[in-house]
Amino acid sequence: MAFVADGADVADAAQIGEGSKIWHLAQVRENARIGANCIVGRGAYIGPGVVLGDNCKVQNHALVYEPAALADGVFIGPAVVLTNDTYPRAVNPDGTLKSASDWDPVGVTIAEGAAIGARAVCVAPVRIGAWATVAAGAVVTKDVPDHALVAGVPARRIGWVGRSGAPLSQDGDEWVCPQTGAKYRESDGGLVEVG
């Protein structure tokens, strides 16, 4: 059974998976689908139709706008923003207020196990690769490869990380995780685990 704290605002049409927890002042909009064993922190916003896989954590005051799609095991740090409008405007060129029918939302896609650090902004449409890490405060404007460690404004790759999240050390043509011993090789602009 899911837990919804007093003061959380969960739409009747939202789906909340078994064992998930929605904390105080969080808002989960209509048709959002939250997998099993997820945590949605205090004051977080999950937009209409957003999809979270199993075992995701969305920390306090993060804003996950539709149509974002998060795979299993994704971490969203405090105050992260996943945008959905490439060319945002409050009004149309004629000065009339924009409505939902005046634009096409685009989403951020985050692959399995990736982590987005506190106050980072991912500007849609971008894809964050599996097990990648976006450093705190980064602004992501381009796709991030699997296992990449990106930082800065705009975000650039500054290293590689393994499944543990620890930066990898280079050993010849391989990259090694100091925590697990797992080995990786560069392939097509990303990393793949070997062995």
NORURHU-V481241 format. One record per residue. RES is the residue in one small letter. SS is DSSP state (hx for helix, st for strand, lp for the rest). OMEGA is omega in whole degrees, -180 to 180 (none if undefined). D_CENTER is the distance of its C-alpha to the mean C-alpha in Angstrom with 2 decimals. Layout:
BEGIN
RES/SS/OMEGA/D_CENTER, RES/SS/OMEGA/D_CENTER
END
This chain:
BEGIN
m/lp/178/24.48, a/lp/177/21.51, f/st/176/22.00, v/st/-177/21.58, a/lp/172/22.83, d/lp/179/25.52, g/lp/173/24.23, a/lp/-179/20.95, d/st/-178/20.96, v/st/-179/19.98, a/lp/178/21.25, d/lp/-177/23.87, a/lp/176/22.24, a/lp/177/18.90, q/st/-179/18.67, i/st/-176/17.83, g/lp/180/18.16, e/lp/176/20.77, g/lp/179/20.29, s/lp/-179/17.23, k/st/178/17.68, i/st/-172/17.05, w/lp/-175/18.38, h/lp/177/20.69, l/lp/174/19.94, a/lp/175/16.60, q/st/177/16.69, v/st/-172/15.60, r/lp/-177/17.01, e/lp/177/19.18, n/lp/171/18.20, a/lp/178/14.73, r/st/-179/14.54, i/st/-176/13.26, g/lp/-179/14.26, a/lp/173/16.63, n/lp/177/16.39, c/lp/174/13.20, i/st/174/13.29, v/st/-171/12.50, g/lp/-179/13.99, r/lp/175/16.74, g/lp/179/16.35, a/lp/179/12.76, y/st/176/12.58, i/st/-172/11.33, g/lp/-180/12.93, p/lp/176/15.52, g/lp/177/14.73, v/lp/180/10.97, v/st/172/10.59, l/st/175/9.14, g/lp/178/10.92, d/lp/172/13.14, n/lp/177/12.75, c/lp/174/9.28, k/st/175/9.39, v/st/-172/8.31, q/lp/-174/10.78, n/lp/173/13.50, h/lp/173/13.40, a/lp/-179/9.69, l/st/-177/9.79, v/st/-176/7.72, y/lp/179/10.31, e/lp/4/11.75, p/lp/-180/11.67, a/lp/177/7.90, a/st/-179/7.85, l/st/179/5.95, a/lp/180/8.67, d/lp/171/10.61, g/lp/-179/10.06, v/lp/176/6.35, f/st/176/6.58, i/st/-176/5.31, g/lp/-180/8.62, p/lp/175/11.33, a/lp/173/11.54, v/lp/175/8.24, v/st/171/8.56, l/st/-173/6.89, t/lp/180/10.43, n/lp/-178/12.48, d/lp/-178/15.89, t/lp/-178/17.12, y/lp/-173/20.40, p/lp/174/20.18, r/lp/175/23.57, a/lp/-177/25.07, v/st/173/28.16, n/lp/179/29.42, p/lp/179/31.81, d/lp/177/34.73, g/lp/178/33.48, t/lp/180/32.66, l/st/177/29.62, k/lp/175/26.72, s/lp/-178/25.94, a/hx/-178/23.34, s/hx/-177/25.59, d/hx/180/25.70, w/lp/179/22.36, d/lp/180/20.01, p/lp/174/16.33, v/lp/-171/14.02, g/lp/171/10.38, v/st/178/7.22, t/st/-178/7.04, i/st/-176/5.11, a/lp/-174/8.22, e/lp/170/9.78, g/lp/-178/9.69, a/lp/-179/7.30, a/st/178/6.85, i/st/-175/5.89, g/lp/-176/9.36, a/lp/177/11.10, r/lp/173/11.73, a/lp/177/9.76, v/st/175/9.54, c/st/-174/8.00, v/lp/-177/11.06, a/lp/0/11.14, p/lp/174/12.13, v/st/175/10.27, r/st/174/9.13, i/st/-174/7.51, g/lp/-180/10.11, a/lp/175/10.79, w/lp/176/11.22, a/lp/175/10.40, t/st/174/10.03, v/st/-177/9.34, a/lp/178/12.17, a/lp/176/12.60, g/lp/-180/13.67, a/lp/173/12.75, v/st/-175/12.59, v/st/180/11.10, t/lp/179/13.51, k/lp/179/13.92, d/lp/-179/12.40, v/st/-179/11.68, p/lp/173/13.87, d/lp/175/13.53, h/lp/180/14.28, a/st/169/14.26, l/st/-178/14.18, v/st/180/13.71, a/st/173/14.98, g/lp/-179/16.87, v/st/-8/17.35, p/lp/-177/16.80, a/lp/176/14.74, r/st/179/16.95, r/st/178/17.08, i/st/179/19.12, g/st/179/19.17, w/st/176/17.94, v/st/176/16.51, g/lp/-179/17.31, r/lp/179/15.86, s/lp/-177/17.06, g/lp/-179/15.03, a/lp/176/18.44, p/st/-179/19.43, l/st/176/21.71, s/st/-180/25.37, q/st/177/27.22, d/st/-175/30.30, g/lp/179/32.11, d/lp/177/30.03, e/st/175/27.65, w/st/-173/24.83, v/st/176/25.13, c/st/-179/22.94, p/lp/-179/25.07, q/lp/-175/23.92, t/lp/-175/24.16, g/lp/179/26.41, a/lp/-178/24.29, k/st/-177/25.19, y/st/174/23.34, r/st/176/24.70, e/st/180/23.45, s/st/177/23.46, d/lp/176/22.68, g/lp/177/20.65, g/st/178/18.49, l/st/171/19.51, v/st/179/20.86, e/st/179/22.14, v/st/177/25.94, g/lp/none/28.39
END
